């Protein structure tokens, strides 16, 4: 046995059915397509998601809510976390927060007011809640919006 005499097993290969080639072939006239209707015509294709006339899934599902394409998702950091991780007098930038593992670094950062501030910190972020900015300032630090 070698590559020159390899063959598929008997019955594995068969020629395709040739339809529409005359009455004598047994598959002439309507060529297995039945009578009339869209499926009997040439060039017919089902629409994507067509379910045989049943209401398709994407139309059975209710439409809900509203998606604002302009929404900006902020990464949130709380004051108590900053006090825990950084020393007094530290300048906290988005890069420092990424290095500390508090944010991932691909979204703007918002500082929220959970916890108390006992150290003077300079925090540079994209947004601050009102209370957070007050607490940082009261502790002798600065809240700088980028």
Secondary structure in CASP SS format (residue, H / E / C, confidence):
PFRMAT SS
TARGET T0000
AUTHOR 0000-0000-0000
METHOD secondary structure of the structure
MODEL  1
X C 1.00
X C 1.00
X H 1.00
X H 1.00
X H 1.00
X C 1.00
X C 1.00
X C 1.00
X C 1.00
X C 1.00
X C 1.00
X C 1.00
X C 1.00
X C 1.00
X C 1.00
X C 1.00
X C 1.00
X C 1.00
X C 1.00
X C 1.00
X C 1.00
X C 1.00
X H 1.00
X H 1.00
X H 1.00
X C 1.00
X C 1.00
X C 1.00
X C 1.00
X C 1.00
X C 1.00
X C 1.00
X C 1.00
X C 1.00
X C 1.00
X C 1.00
X C 1.00
X H 1.00
X H 1.00
X H 1.00
X C 1.00
X C 1.00
X C 1.00
X C 1.00
X C 1.00
X C 1.00
X C 1.00
X C 1.00
X C 1.00
X C 1.00
X E 1.00
X C 1.00
X C 1.00
X E 1.00
X C 1.00
X C 1.00
X H 1.00
X H 1.00
X H 1.00
X H 1.00
X C 1.00
X C 1.00
X C 1.00
X C 1.00
X C 1.00
X C 1.00
X C 1.00
X C 1.00
X C 1.00
X C 1.00
X C 1.00
X C 1.00
X C 1.00
X C 1.00
X E 1.00
X E 1.00
X E 1.00
X E 1.00
X H 1.00
X H 1.00
X H 1.00
X H 1.00
X H 1.00
X H 1.00
X H 1.00
X C 1.00
X C 1.00
X C 1.00
X C 1.00
X C 1.00
X E 1.00
X E 1.00
X C 1.00
X H 1.00
X H 1.00
X H 1.00
X H 1.00
X H 1.00
X H 1.00
X C 1.00
X C 1.00
X C 1.00
X C 1.00
X C 1.00
X C 1.00
X C 1.00
X C 1.00
X C 1.00
X E 1.00
X E 1.00
X E 1.00
X E 1.00
X C 1.00
X C 1.00
X C 1.00
X C 1.00
X C 1.00
X C 1.00
X C 1.00
X C 1.00
X C 1.00
X E 1.00
X E 1.00
X E 1.00
X E 1.00
X C 1.00
X E 1.00
X E 1.00
X C 1.00
X H 1.00
X H 1.00
X H 1.00
X H 1.00
X H 1.00
X H 1.00
X H 1.00
X H 1.00
X H 1.00
X C 1.00
X C 1.00
X C 1.00
X E 1.00
X E 1.00
X E 1.00
X E 1.00
X C 1.00
END
